[in-house]
Amino acid sequence: MLAVGLGSYVGQERVSTLFAMVVTAVTLVLSVASFHAARADAAKGLDVVVQQLAADVQREADAKATQHEVVDSSALPVAWHPAESGLVEGWADVVRIARGLPGGSSGDADAWPVDVAGLEGAYTQIGEVFTRRVPTRRLVVLGEPGSGKTELLIRLLQELARPGSSGPVPVRFSLASWNPHEDGLKEWMAEQLRRNHNVDLRHPASAESRELDRAEALVDRGLVLPLLDGFDEIPPVLHAMALHEINRAWRTRPLVLSSRTDAYRAALSQPDARRLDGAVGIQLVPLTPGPAADYLRRGLPHPERWDAVIAGLGSDTPVGQTLSTPLGLFLARTIYAPPPRVGATESTPHPDELCDTTVLRTRDELERHLFSRFITAVYEDRDVRTKQPHWSAQQARHTLAVLARHLEDHRGGSTDLAWWELGPAVPSGPRFLTAALVTGLIGAVTVGLVVGLAFGLGMGLVGMVVAGLASGCASVVALSKAEATVVYPSSRFRSALTFGLLAALLTALGVYLFIDARVVQIAGGVAGVLLWERLTGRLTLERADLAVRVGPGTLVVQDRRIFLQIVPLYVLGFGAWGIFTWGLKGFFWGIPAFGIGGGLAVGLTVGLAAGFFAGLRETAWPQFAVTRVCLTMRNRVPWSLMAFLQDAHEHRGVLRQVGTVYQFRHIGLQRYLAEQSSSDDAALPRT
C-alpha cells in the first residue's frame, strides 16, 4: 500500500528506480558481508585447525581402540624384533641421518639404543620405542597377515594423540585407496584429511594466500605425522612407485609405514625400488603358545573345551599357524566362546572342529572357515531387550558380500565403504529409469492438480504429461552428470536461500507494480531467479565447520535435508516467476496470459525440473536413494541399509567406522566376502 501511494505521488518511474536501488544495495551489503565472513574464516590460522584435528584424532583413536579391544587388560601380547637388515637402513646410517637433520634430531640422542637390537619390545611399549628409540622417527612395521599391525598402529595413535602432546598430529591413512600413479602422496593425504576428519579444512590456509587450503597446508608444512597402514594393499606393480613417491614427498619427516613382510620384501626386489630413506624397521613375531592359550581360556566357565586347540598351538598344523596371530585368536574366541545370548537359534559350536584336518587341511581353508563362522556367530539372535534390528546370518552375509564385491569391482579394492559412492553397484539403466519414474510421478501429480483445478480435467492431464516428462528428463540428465560428492550445509546456506527467494519475489513484484512494460517484467523475474540460483548454487557446496563428529548416518540425514530444501525453494522461486511472467497482464510479444493458475503451473513445471536437476547434481542423497531402491528390488541389500551398516559397526563388530566411511574389520574378511558374492547370488527373502 505504501509503495502504491508513493508511486501515485512521485511517479512510478522514480519509485521503480528507488526500488531497484534498494534491491541492489541489499545485494551489495550481503555480498560484502559474505566476503568478510570468508576472510574471517581464513584468518583463523592453522593453530586452531591443528588443535581441532588433534582432538578429532583423539576421539577416533579412542573409538577404534574400544572396537579393537586395544586396552592393556585384554590386548593380545604382540611383540616384535628388529626387521631384516636388507629391508631397512643400517643402524649407523640412521644415526648419521638423524644427527644431520635440519634443526637437529627430534629426540634425546642419549636415549637411542647402541644398536638395532634395542628396538625390541612388546605391545604397550610402541609409543616409547617410536618417540625415544627411533632416531629419525621413521619406522617400518612388518608382519604376517593378521599379526596385529593395524592394532599396533592404533595403539601408537593413542599414545601420540594424548591431550597435551606436542609435535605433528598423528593421522592414520589406509593406503588401500591410494594410487601413486594418479595422485601424489601429499595431494592424496590432503584429500583423505578433508574426507575423513570432522574439521573444516576447505577454506584457504590464510587470508593473504588462497593457493593452499587448510588440508594442503597441514600436509605441506609437516603438521601431520602420517601412519601409512597397508602398503601391501597397493597393487604390487605400483609398489616401487609408491616407495619413490613417499621418499620424494616426505623426505626425512617422521612417519610410520606398515606392510606384510613378503609384500615389502618383494617390492624392494624390483630393479627400480629403493628402501624408505632413514627408516628403521620392526617385525611382529608370532604369538607364543602360552599367552595365546591364556587368552583363549580367560574368563570362561569351561576352559577345558579348548584343550585340543591349545595342544596344537605352536605347531605347523593349520590351527597352529592360524592361531599364531591376533586376528585368528580373536575370530576363534568370538565364534567358540561368545557371550550368553537369549533366544539363540543354534548351540555354540565346539572348538575341536578347528583341529579336524580332514576338512580344514590348510591354513587358508581354516581362515576362510573362521571368516564364515564369524558372520554366523555375530548375527545369531541377540537379547530381545536390546531392541536391535534383526537380520539373519544368511541375509547379513549376502548384503556384506554385495558391498565387498562393490569395493573390489568399482572402487579398485579400496577399503572405504562410502554410501555416496554406491551408485556403480547398480547398472546405469535401472538407476536412470528409477529416478525418472519417481521424479516424473512427483512432477506429474503436483502440476496436474494445479492445472486440473484451474482449467479442468483435460488440461490437467496435459499438464501431468508435460511436467512428468520435464521432471523425469531433467533427473536423468542430472544423474548422468552428477559426481559422487557430499554436500555439507554451510552456516550461510539457509540465509542465502531466503535472500535469493525474497529477491526473486520483490524484483518481480516491483516491476509489476511500478513499470507497465512487459519485457521489463519478464527480465526482472528472470533476473531475480538467476540471482537466487547463483547464490544458492555457490553457497550450497561449502563445507560446514561442524562442532561434533559426523558419522555416515548423520551425513545421510544432513544431505537429504539439503536436497529437500533445494527442490521446494526452486519450486517457489520459479512459481513466483511463472505467476508474474505468464499469469498477469495481457499479451506481449506473443506470451499469453494464463491467469494465476496457468502461470503457477508453468512456474511449477520449470521449478520442479530445475529443482530436481540442481538437487541431483549438488547432493548425493537422491543418488543413494535411487541406488538403494534398485538394490533392494533385486534382493541384494535390506531396505534399511544405513541401519544395517550402523548395526554391523556398533553391535556386530564386522565393520569399523573411519570418519564418514565404513571399513571391513580386516582386509582378508572383505576379500573373502567379495569372493562369496561372485559365487553365490541366490535369491534371498525380502528384508
C-alpha positions as CSV (number, residue, x, y, z in Angstrom):
1,M,0.0,0.0,0.0
2,L,2.8,2.3,0.9
3,A,4.5,1.6,-2.5
4,V,1.3,2.2,-4.4
5,G,0.7,5.5,-2.6
6,L,4.3,6.6,-3.1
7,G,4.1,5.8,-6.8
8,S,1.0,7.9,-7.3
9,Y,2.6,10.8,-5.5
10,V,6.1,11.0,-7.1
11,G,5.7,8.9,-10.2
12,Q,6.1,5.2,-11.0
13,E,9.4,5.6,-12.8
14,R,11.1,7.2,-9.7
15,V,9.6,4.6,-7.4
16,S,10.8,1.9,-9.7
17,T,14.3,3.4,-9.7
18,L,14.3,3.7,-5.9
19,F,13.1,0.1,-5.6
20,A,15.9,-1.2,-7.9
21,M,18.4,0.8,-5.8
22,V,17.2,-0.8,-2.6
23,V,17.4,-4.3,-4.0
24,T,20.9,-3.5,-5.4
25,A,22.0,-2.1,-2.1
26,V,20.8,-5.2,-0.2
27,T,22.6,-7.4,-2.6
28,L,25.8,-5.4,-2.2
29,V,25.6,-5.4,1.6
30,L,25.1,-9.2,1.7
31,S,28.0,-9.7,-0.8
32,V,30.4,-7.6,1.3
33,A,29.3,-9.5,4.5
34,S,29.9,-12.8,2.8
35,F,33.4,-11.6,1.7
36,H,34.3,-10.5,5.2
37,A,32.9,-13.8,6.6
38,A,35.2,-15.7,4.2
39,R,38.2,-13.7,5.3
40,A,37.3,-14.3,9.0
41,D,37.2,-18.0,8.3
42,A,40.6,-17.9,6.6
43,A,42.1,-15.8,9.4
44,K,41.5,-18.5,12.0
45,G,45.0,-19.7,11.3
46,L,46.4,-23.2,11.3
47,D,47.0,-23.3,15.0
48,V,43.3,-23.6,15.8
49,V,42.9,-26.1,12.9
50,V,45.7,-28.3,14.3
51,Q,44.1,-28.3,17.7
52,Q,40.7,-29.3,16.2
53,L,42.4,-32.1,14.2
54,A,44.2,-33.4,17.2
55,A,41.0,-33.5,19.2
56,D,39.3,-35.3,16.4
57,V,42.1,-37.9,16.0
58,Q,42.0,-38.5,19.8
59,R,38.2,-39.2,19.7
60,E,38.7,-41.5,16.7
61,A,41.6,-43.4,18.3
62,D,39.6,-44.0,21.5
63,A,36.7,-45.3,19.5
64,K,38.9,-47.6,17.4
65,A,40.6,-48.8,20.5
66,T,37.4,-49.8,22.1
67,Q,36.2,-51.6,19.0
68,H,39.5,-53.4,18.5
69,E,39.8,-54.2,22.3
70,V,43.1,-52.3,22.3
71,V,43.4,-51.9,26.0
72,D,46.0,-53.2,28.4
73,S,43.8,-55.6,30.3
74,S,42.7,-57.6,27.2
75,A,45.2,-56.8,24.5
76,L,47.0,-59.8,22.9
77,P,50.7,-60.0,23.7
78,V,52.0,-58.6,20.4
79,A,55.8,-58.4,20.3
80,W,58.5,-57.6,17.8
81,H,62.1,-57.8,16.9
82,P,64.2,-55.7,14.5
83,A,63.4,-56.2,10.9
84,E,65.8,-57.9,8.5
85,S,68.8,-55.8,7.7
86,G,68.2,-55.8,3.9
87,L,64.7,-54.3,4.3
88,V,65.7,-51.1,6.1
89,E,68.6,-48.7,6.5
90,G,71.6,-49.8,8.6
91,W,71.6,-48.5,12.2
92,A,74.8,-46.4,11.7
93,D,73.3,-44.7,8.7
94,V,70.1,-43.9,10.5
95,V,72.0,-42.4,13.4
96,R,74.1,-40.3,11.0
97,I,71.0,-39.1,9.1
98,A,69.3,-38.2,12.4
99,R,72.3,-36.1,13.6
100,G,72.4,-34.3,10.3
101,L,68.7,-33.3,10.2
102,P,67.9,-29.6,9.9
103,G,67.5,-28.2,13.4
104,G,68.9,-31.4,14.9
105,S,67.3,-34.7,15.8
106,S,63.7,-34.8,17.1
107,G,64.6,-36.8,20.2
108,D,67.1,-37.3,23.0
109,A,70.2,-38.8,21.5
110,D,71.2,-40.2,24.9
111,A,68.1,-42.5,24.8
112,W,69.0,-44.0,21.4
113,P,70.0,-47.7,21.6
114,V,73.6,-48.6,20.8
115,D,72.4,-50.9,18.1
116,V,69.3,-52.1,16.3
117,A,68.7,-54.8,19.0
118,G,67.4,-52.0,21.3
119,L,64.3,-51.7,19.2
120,E,62.8,-55.0,20.6
121,G,59.7,-54.5,22.5
122,A,56.1,-55.5,23.2
123,Y,52.7,-54.0,22.6
124,T,52.5,-51.3,25.4
125,Q,56.0,-50.1,24.5
126,I,55.3,-48.9,21.0
127,G,54.9,-45.3,21.9
128,E,58.2,-45.2,23.8
129,V,60.0,-47.1,21.1
130,F,58.9,-44.7,18.4
131,T,59.4,-41.4,20.2
132,R,62.7,-42.3,22.1
133,R,64.4,-45.2,20.4
134,V,64.0,-44.4,16.7
135,P,66.4,-41.6,15.9
136,T,64.7,-40.3,12.8
137,R,61.2,-41.3,13.9
138,R,60.7,-43.1,10.6
139,L,59.6,-46.6,11.2
140,V,58.5,-49.6,9.1
141,V,56.2,-52.1,10.8
142,L,56.3,-55.5,9.2
143,G,54.3,-58.7,9.9
144,E,52.3,-61.6,8.6
145,P,48.6,-61.3,7.8
146,G,46.5,-60.8,10.9
147,S,49.7,-60.4,13.1
148,G,48.3,-57.2,14.7
149,K,49.9,-54.4,12.5
150,T,46.7,-52.3,12.4
151,E,46.1,-52.8,16.1
152,L,49.6,-51.7,16.9
153,L,49.2,-48.5,14.8
154,I,46.0,-47.7,16.6
155,R,47.9,-48.1,19.9
156,L,50.6,-45.8,18.6
157,L,47.9,-43.4,17.5
158,Q,46.6,-43.4,21.1
159,E,50.0,-42.8,22.5
160,L,50.9,-39.9,20.2
161,A,47.5,-38.2,20.3
162,R,47.2,-37.9,24.1
163,P,46.0,-34.5,25.3
164,G,48.9,-32.1,25.7
165,S,51.1,-33.9,23.3
166,S,53.3,-31.6,21.1
167,G,54.6,-32.1,17.6
168,P,52.7,-33.1,14.4
169,V,49.3,-34.6,14.7
170,P,49.3,-38.3,14.1
171,V,46.8,-39.4,11.5
172,R,46.3,-43.0,10.2
173,F,45.9,-43.3,6.5
174,S,44.7,-46.5,4.8
175,L,46.9,-47.0,1.7
176,A,44.4,-49.2,0.0
177,S,42.7,-46.1,-1.5
178,W,46.0,-44.6,-2.8
179,N,47.0,-44.9,-6.5
180,P,50.6,-43.4,-6.7
181,H,50.3,-43.5,-10.5
182,E,47.5,-40.9,-10.4
183,D,47.9,-39.0,-7.1
184,G,50.9,-37.6,-5.3
185,L,51.3,-38.5,-1.7
186,K,50.6,-35.0,-0.4
187,E,47.6,-34.4,-2.6
188,W,46.1,-37.8,-1.6
189,M,46.8,-37.2,2.1
190,A,45.1,-33.8,1.9
191,E,42.0,-35.3,0.3
192,Q,41.9,-38.0,3.0
193,L,42.0,-35.4,5.7
194,R,39.1,-33.4,4.1
195,R,37.1,-36.6,3.7
196,N,37.6,-38.5,6.9
197,H,38.0,-35.8,9.6
198,N,35.5,-33.6,11.3
199,V,37.5,-30.4,10.8
200,D,36.8,-27.5,8.4
201,L,39.7,-27.9,6.0
202,R,38.4,-26.5,2.8
203,H,38.9,-22.8,3.5
204,P,42.2,-21.1,2.4
205,A,45.1,-21.6,4.8
206,S,45.5,-17.8,5.3
207,A,43.6,-14.6,4.4
208,E,46.6,-13.5,2.3
209,S,47.1,-16.6,0.2
210,R,44.4,-18.7,-1.4
211,E,46.8,-21.1,-3.2
212,L,46.5,-23.8,-0.4
213,D,43.5,-24.8,1.6
214,R,44.0,-25.9,5.2
215,A,44.3,-29.6,4.5
216,E,47.1,-28.9,1.9
217,A,48.8,-26.5,4.3
218,L,48.8,-29.1,7.1
219,V,50.4,-31.7,4.9
220,D,52.8,-29.3,3.1
221,R,54.2,-27.9,6.4
222,G,54.6,-31.3,8.0
223,L,51.9,-30.6,10.7
224,V,50.6,-34.2,10.4
225,L,52.5,-37.4,11.2
226,P,51.3,-40.0,8.8
227,L,50.7,-43.6,9.9
228,L,50.5,-45.2,6.5
229,D,48.7,-48.5,7.0
230,G,48.6,-51.3,4.5
231,F,51.4,-50.8,2.0
232,D,50.7,-54.4,0.8
233,E,47.2,-53.3,-0.2
234,I,48.6,-51.2,-3.0
235,P,48.8,-53.2,-6.3
236,P,52.2,-54.8,-6.5
237,V,53.1,-53.2,-9.8
238,L,52.9,-49.8,-8.1
239,H,55.0,-50.7,-5.0
240,A,58.2,-49.3,-6.3
241,M,56.5,-46.1,-7.5
242,A,54.8,-45.8,-4.1
243,L,58.1,-46.0,-2.2
244,H,59.7,-43.5,-4.5
245,E,56.8,-41.1,-4.0
246,I,56.9,-41.4,-0.2
247,N,60.7,-40.8,-0.2
248,R,60.2,-37.8,-2.6
249,A,57.3,-36.2,-0.9
250,W,58.0,-36.8,2.8
251,R,61.8,-36.8,2.7
252,T,63.2,-37.0,6.3
253,R,59.9,-36.2,8.1
254,P,58.6,-38.6,10.7
255,L,56.3,-41.3,9.5
256,V,55.2,-44.9,10.1
257,L,54.6,-47.4,7.3
258,S,53.1,-50.9,7.8
259,S,53.1,-53.8,5.4
260,R,53.1,-57.6,5.1
261,T,56.6,-58.8,5.2
262,D,56.6,-60.7,2.0
263,A,55.0,-57.9,0.0
264,Y,57.5,-55.4,1.3
265,R,60.4,-57.7,0.5
266,A,59.1,-58.4,-3.0
267,A,58.7,-54.6,-3.5
268,L,62.3,-54.0,-2.7
269,S,63.4,-56.8,-5.0
270,Q,62.2,-54.8,-8.0
271,P,65.0,-53.2,-10.0
272,D,63.9,-49.6,-9.6
273,A,62.8,-49.9,-5.9
274,R,64.6,-48.2,-3.0
275,R,64.3,-48.5,0.7
276,L,62.5,-46.0,2.8
277,D,65.1,-43.3,3.5
278,G,66.3,-43.0,7.1
279,A,63.9,-45.6,8.4
280,V,64.4,-48.5,10.8
281,G,62.1,-51.5,11.0
282,I,60.4,-53.8,13.4
283,Q,58.9,-57.2,12.5
284,L,56.0,-58.6,14.6
285,V,56.7,-62.1,15.8
286,P,54.1,-65.0,16.0
287,L,52.4,-65.3,19.3
288,T,53.9,-67.9,21.6
289,P,51.6,-70.8,22.8
290,G,51.5,-69.7,26.5
291,P,50.0,-66.2,26.1
292,A,47.7,-67.4,23.3
293,A,46.3,-70.2,25.5
294,D,45.7,-67.8,28.4
295,Y,43.8,-65.5,26.0
296,L,41.6,-68.4,24.8
297,R,40.8,-69.6,28.3
298,R,40.4,-66.2,30.1
299,G,37.2,-65.8,31.9
300,L,35.5,-69.0,30.6
301,P,33.4,-71.3,32.8
302,H,34.7,-74.4,30.8
303,P,38.2,-73.7,29.7
304,E,38.8,-77.4,29.0
305,R,36.8,-77.0,25.8
306,W,40.0,-75.5,24.3
307,D,42.4,-78.3,25.3
308,A,42.7,-79.9,21.8
309,V,43.2,-76.5,20.2
310,I,45.8,-75.4,22.8
311,A,47.6,-78.6,22.3
312,G,48.1,-77.6,18.6
313,L,49.4,-74.1,19.3
314,G,52.9,-73.5,18.1
315,S,52.8,-76.5,15.7
316,D,52.9,-76.5,11.9
317,T,49.3,-77.7,11.7
318,P,46.6,-75.3,10.2
319,V,45.3,-74.5,13.7
320,G,48.8,-73.8,15.0
321,Q,49.6,-71.5,12.1
322,T,46.2,-69.6,12.1
323,L,46.0,-69.1,15.8
324,S,49.6,-67.7,15.9
325,T,48.1,-64.3,15.0
326,P,45.9,-61.9,17.0
327,L,43.3,-62.0,14.2
328,G,43.0,-65.8,14.3
329,L,42.7,-65.8,18.1
330,F,40.1,-63.0,18.1
331,L,38.0,-64.9,15.5
332,A,38.3,-68.2,17.3
333,R,37.3,-66.8,20.7
334,T,34.4,-64.7,19.2
335,I,33.0,-67.8,17.4
336,Y,33.6,-70.6,20.0
337,A,33.3,-68.6,23.3
338,P,30.6,-66.0,22.6
339,P,28.8,-64.1,25.4
340,P,25.5,-65.6,26.5
341,R,22.6,-64.9,24.2
342,V,18.8,-65.0,24.8
343,G,16.9,-67.0,22.2
344,A,20.0,-68.2,20.2
345,T,18.8,-70.4,17.4
346,E,21.9,-72.7,17.4
347,S,24.1,-74.1,20.1
348,T,27.7,-72.8,20.3
349,P,30.0,-74.9,18.1
350,H,32.8,-76.8,19.7
351,P,36.4,-75.5,19.0
352,D,37.6,-79.1,18.4
353,E,36.3,-78.7,14.8
354,L,39.3,-76.4,14.2
355,C,41.6,-79.4,14.6
356,D,39.8,-81.6,12.0
357,T,42.5,-81.7,9.3
358,T,40.3,-83.9,7.1
359,V,38.0,-80.9,6.5
360,L,40.3,-78.0,7.2
361,R,43.5,-79.1,5.5
362,T,45.4,-75.8,5.1
363,R,45.8,-72.5,6.8
364,D,43.9,-70.8,4.0
365,E,40.9,-73.2,4.4
366,L,40.9,-72.6,8.1
367,E,41.0,-68.8,7.8
368,R,38.0,-68.9,5.4
369,H,36.2,-71.2,7.8
370,L,36.7,-68.7,10.6
371,F,35.5,-65.8,8.4
372,S,32.4,-67.7,7.5
373,R,31.7,-68.8,11.1
374,F,32.4,-65.2,12.3
375,I,29.5,-63.8,10.3
376,T,27.2,-66.5,11.6
377,A,28.3,-66.0,15.2
378,V,27.8,-62.3,15.4
379,Y,24.4,-62.4,13.7
380,E,22.9,-65.0,16.0
381,D,19.8,-63.9,17.7
382,R,20.5,-61.2,20.3
383,D,18.8,-60.4,23.6
384,V,15.4,-59.1,22.6
385,R,15.6,-56.4,25.3
386,T,18.3,-54.6,23.2
387,K,15.7,-53.9,20.5
388,Q,18.3,-54.2,17.8
389,P,17.2,-54.6,14.2
390,H,17.3,-58.3,13.2
391,W,18.9,-59.7,10.1
392,S,19.5,-63.4,9.7
393,A,23.1,-64.6,9.2
394,Q,22.2,-65.5,5.6
395,Q,20.8,-62.1,4.8
396,A,23.7,-60.3,6.5
397,R,26.3,-62.5,4.7
398,H,24.6,-61.8,1.3
399,T,24.5,-58.0,1.9
400,L,28.1,-57.8,3.2
401,A,29.2,-59.8,0.2
402,V,27.5,-57.5,-2.2
403,L,29.2,-54.5,-0.6
404,A,32.6,-56.2,-0.6
405,R,32.2,-57.1,-4.2
406,H,31.3,-53.4,-5.0
407,L,34.6,-52.3,-3.3
408,E,36.6,-54.8,-5.4
409,D,34.9,-54.2,-8.7
410,H,34.1,-50.5,-8.6
411,R,36.4,-48.9,-6.1
412,G,39.7,-50.7,-7.1
413,G,39.8,-52.8,-3.9
414,S,39.6,-49.8,-1.6
415,T,38.7,-50.4,2.0
416,D,36.5,-47.3,2.3
417,L,32.8,-48.1,2.0
418,A,31.1,-44.7,1.4
419,W,27.3,-44.6,1.0
420,W,27.6,-41.8,-1.6
421,E,29.8,-44.0,-3.8
422,L,27.4,-46.9,-4.1
423,G,25.9,-45.8,-7.4
424,P,28.1,-48.0,-9.7
425,A,26.8,-51.1,-7.8
426,V,23.7,-50.8,-10.0
427,P,23.9,-50.5,-13.8
428,S,23.1,-47.0,-15.1
429,G,19.9,-48.1,-16.9
430,P,17.9,-49.2,-13.9
431,R,19.2,-46.2,-11.9
432,F,18.1,-43.7,-14.6
433,L,14.8,-45.4,-15.1
434,T,14.0,-45.4,-11.3
435,A,15.0,-41.7,-11.0
436,A,12.9,-40.7,-14.0
437,L,9.8,-42.6,-12.7
438,V,10.0,-41.2,-9.2
439,T,10.6,-37.6,-10.1
440,G,8.3,-37.7,-13.1
441,L,5.5,-39.0,-10.9
442,I,6.0,-36.2,-8.3
443,G,6.1,-33.6,-11.1
444,A,3.0,-35.0,-12.8
445,V,0.9,-35.2,-9.7
446,T,1.9,-31.7,-8.4
447,V,1.4,-29.8,-11.7
448,G,-1.6,-32.0,-12.7
449,L,-3.5,-31.0,-9.6
450,V,-2.8,-27.2,-10.1
451,V,-3.8,-27.3,-13.8
452,G,-6.7,-29.5,-13.2
453,L,-8.2,-27.2,-10.6
454,A,-7.6,-24.1,-12.8
455,F,-8.6,-25.4,-16.3
456,G,-10.4,-28.7,-15.8
457,L,-9.6,-32.4,-16.2
458,G,-8.4,-32.3,-19.8
459,M,-5.8,-29.6,-19.3
460,G,-4.8,-31.3,-16.0
461,L,-3.9,-34.4,-17.9
462,V,-1.9,-32.4,-20.4
463,G,-0.1,-30.7,-17.5
464,M,0.7,-34.1,-15.9
465,V,2.3,-35.4,-19.0
466,V,4.4,-32.2,-19.7
467,A,5.5,-31.9,-16.0
468,G,6.2,-35.6,-15.7
469,L,8.4,-35.7,-18.8
470,A,10.2,-32.5,-17.9
471,S,11.0,-33.7,-14.3
472,G,12.0,-37.2,-15.4
473,C,14.2,-35.9,-18.2
474,A,15.9,-33.4,-16.0
475,S,16.6,-36.0,-13.4
476,V,18.2,-38.4,-16.0
477,V,20.4,-35.6,-17.3
478,A,21.5,-34.6,-13.8
479,L,22.1,-38.1,-12.7
480,S,24.3,-38.8,-15.8
481,K,26.4,-35.7,-14.9
482,A,26.4,-36.0,-11.2
483,E,29.6,-36.7,-9.2
484,A,29.9,-38.8,-6.1
485,T,30.2,-35.9,-3.7
486,V,28.5,-35.0,-0.4
487,V,27.1,-31.6,0.3
488,Y,27.8,-30.1,3.7
489,P,25.5,-27.3,4.8
490,S,27.3,-24.0,5.4
491,S,26.4,-21.6,8.1
492,R,25.1,-19.1,5.5
493,F,23.2,-21.7,3.4
494,R,19.7,-21.0,4.7
495,S,20.1,-17.2,4.8
496,A,21.3,-17.3,1.2
497,L,18.3,-19.3,0.1
498,T,15.9,-16.9,2.0
499,F,17.5,-13.8,0.5
500,G,17.5,-15.3,-3.0
501,L,13.8,-16.2,-2.8
502,L,12.9,-12.7,-1.5
503,A,15.0,-11.1,-4.2
504,A,13.1,-13.0,-6.9
505,L,9.7,-12.2,-5.4
506,L,10.5,-8.5,-4.7
507,T,12.0,-7.9,-8.1
508,A,9.1,-9.5,-9.9
509,L,6.6,-7.7,-7.7
510,G,8.3,-4.3,-8.0
511,V,8.5,-4.3,-11.8
512,Y,4.9,-5.5,-12.0
513,L,3.6,-2.7,-9.7
514,F,5.7,0.2,-11.0
515,I,6.6,-0.5,-14.6
516,D,3.9,-1.2,-17.2
517,A,6.3,-2.8,-19.6
518,R,6.1,-6.5,-20.2
519,V,9.7,-7.0,-21.3
520,V,11.0,-5.4,-18.1
521,Q,8.6,-7.5,-16.1
522,I,9.9,-10.7,-17.6
523,A,13.5,-9.5,-17.3
524,G,13.0,-8.7,-13.7
525,G,11.5,-12.1,-12.8
526,V,14.3,-13.9,-14.7
527,A,17.0,-11.8,-13.1
528,G,15.6,-12.4,-9.6
529,V,15.5,-16.2,-10.2
530,L,19.0,-16.2,-11.7
531,L,20.4,-14.2,-8.7
532,W,18.8,-16.6,-6.3
533,E,20.1,-19.7,-8.2
534,R,23.6,-18.3,-8.4
535,L,23.7,-17.6,-4.7
536,T,22.3,-20.9,-3.6
537,G,24.5,-22.8,-6.1
538,R,27.7,-21.3,-4.7
539,L,26.9,-21.5,-1.0
540,T,25.4,-25.0,-1.1
541,L,28.7,-26.6,-1.7
542,E,30.6,-25.0,1.2
543,R,31.8,-27.5,3.8
544,A,30.5,-26.7,7.3
545,D,32.6,-26.2,10.3
546,L,30.8,-28.8,12.4
547,A,31.0,-28.9,16.1
548,V,30.5,-32.7,16.6
549,R,31.7,-35.8,14.8
550,V,29.7,-36.6,11.7
551,G,29.1,-40.3,11.1
552,P,27.8,-41.9,7.9
553,G,24.2,-42.0,9.2
554,T,24.2,-38.4,10.3
555,L,25.7,-37.4,7.0
556,V,22.8,-39.1,5.1
557,V,20.2,-37.2,7.1
558,Q,22.1,-33.9,6.6
559,D,22.4,-34.4,2.8
560,R,18.8,-35.4,2.5
561,R,17.7,-32.3,4.4
562,I,19.6,-30.1,1.9
563,F,18.0,-31.8,-1.1
564,L,14.6,-31.4,0.5
565,Q,15.3,-27.6,0.9
566,I,16.7,-27.1,-2.6
567,V,13.8,-28.6,-4.5
568,P,10.9,-26.7,-2.8
569,L,12.8,-23.4,-3.0
570,Y,13.3,-23.8,-6.7
571,V,9.6,-24.6,-7.0
572,L,8.7,-21.5,-5.0
573,G,11.1,-19.2,-6.9
574,F,10.0,-20.4,-10.4
575,G,6.4,-20.5,-9.3
576,A,6.6,-16.8,-8.5
577,W,8.3,-16.2,-11.8
578,G,5.5,-18.1,-13.6
579,I,2.8,-16.1,-12.0
580,F,4.4,-12.7,-12.8
581,T,5.6,-13.7,-16.2
582,W,2.7,-15.8,-17.6
583,G,-0.2,-15.2,-15.2
584,L,-0.8,-11.4,-15.2
585,K,-1.4,-8.6,-17.6
586,G,-2.2,-9.2,-21.2
587,F,-0.4,-10.5,-24.2
588,F,3.1,-9.2,-25.0
589,W,5.5,-10.5,-27.7
590,G,3.2,-13.4,-28.2
591,I,3.3,-14.5,-24.5
592,P,-0.2,-15.4,-23.4
593,A,-1.7,-14.7,-20.0
594,F,-2.8,-17.9,-18.5
595,G,-4.2,-16.5,-15.3
596,I,-2.8,-17.1,-11.8
597,G,-3.4,-20.9,-12.1
598,G,-1.8,-21.2,-15.5
599,G,1.2,-19.1,-14.6
600,L,1.7,-21.1,-11.4
601,A,1.5,-24.3,-13.4
602,V,4.2,-23.1,-15.8
603,G,6.4,-22.0,-12.9
604,L,5.9,-25.2,-11.1
605,T,6.8,-27.3,-14.1
606,V,10.0,-25.3,-14.7
607,G,10.8,-25.2,-10.9
608,L,10.4,-28.9,-10.4
609,A,12.6,-29.7,-13.4
610,A,15.2,-27.2,-12.3
611,G,15.0,-28.3,-8.7
612,F,15.4,-32.0,-9.4
613,F,18.3,-31.1,-11.8
614,A,20.1,-29.0,-9.1
615,G,19.3,-31.4,-6.3
616,L,20.6,-34.5,-8.1
617,R,23.7,-32.7,-9.2
618,E,24.6,-31.0,-6.0
619,T,23.7,-33.6,-3.4
620,A,24.4,-37.2,-3.0
621,W,21.3,-38.4,-1.1
622,P,19.0,-38.8,-4.2
623,Q,21.6,-40.9,-6.0
624,F,22.0,-43.1,-2.9
625,A,18.2,-43.3,-2.5
626,V,17.8,-44.5,-6.1
627,T,20.7,-47.0,-5.8
628,R,19.2,-48.4,-2.5
629,V,15.8,-48.8,-4.2
630,C,17.3,-50.7,-7.1
631,L,19.5,-52.9,-4.9
632,T,16.5,-53.7,-2.6
633,M,14.2,-54.6,-5.5
634,R,16.9,-57.0,-6.7
635,N,17.1,-58.6,-3.2
636,R,20.7,-57.6,-2.8
637,V,20.6,-55.3,0.3
638,P,17.9,-54.6,3.0
639,W,15.8,-51.5,2.7
640,S,17.1,-50.0,5.9
641,L,20.7,-50.2,4.6
642,M,22.1,-47.4,6.8
643,A,20.6,-49.1,9.9
644,F,22.2,-52.4,8.8
645,L,25.7,-50.7,8.4
646,Q,25.4,-49.0,11.7
647,D,24.4,-52.3,13.4
648,A,27.3,-54.1,11.7
649,H,29.6,-51.5,13.1
650,E,28.2,-50.8,16.6
651,H,26.8,-54.2,17.6
652,R,28.4,-56.9,15.4
653,G,32.0,-55.7,15.0
654,V,32.1,-56.6,11.3
655,L,32.7,-53.0,10.2
656,R,34.6,-50.2,11.7
657,Q,34.0,-46.5,11.2
658,V,36.6,-44.2,9.9
659,G,35.3,-40.7,9.8
660,T,32.4,-40.7,7.4
661,V,33.0,-44.1,5.8
662,Y,32.9,-47.7,7.0
663,Q,35.6,-50.3,6.5
664,F,35.5,-54.1,7.0
665,R,37.3,-55.2,10.2
666,H,40.1,-56.8,8.2
667,I,41.0,-56.7,4.5
668,G,41.0,-60.5,4.5
669,L,37.3,-60.5,5.5
670,Q,36.5,-58.1,2.8
671,R,38.2,-60.2,0.1
672,Y,36.6,-63.4,1.4
673,L,33.1,-61.9,1.2
674,A,33.8,-60.5,-2.2
675,E,34.6,-64.0,-3.4
676,Q,31.4,-65.2,-1.9
677,S,29.4,-62.6,-3.7
678,S,30.8,-63.7,-7.1
679,S,30.0,-67.3,-6.4
680,D,26.6,-67.0,-4.7
681,D,23.9,-64.7,-6.0
682,A,21.0,-66.8,-4.9
683,A,17.8,-65.0,-4.1
684,L,17.1,-64.3,-0.5
685,P,13.8,-63.5,1.3
686,R,13.0,-59.8,1.1
687,T,14.2,-57.7,4.0
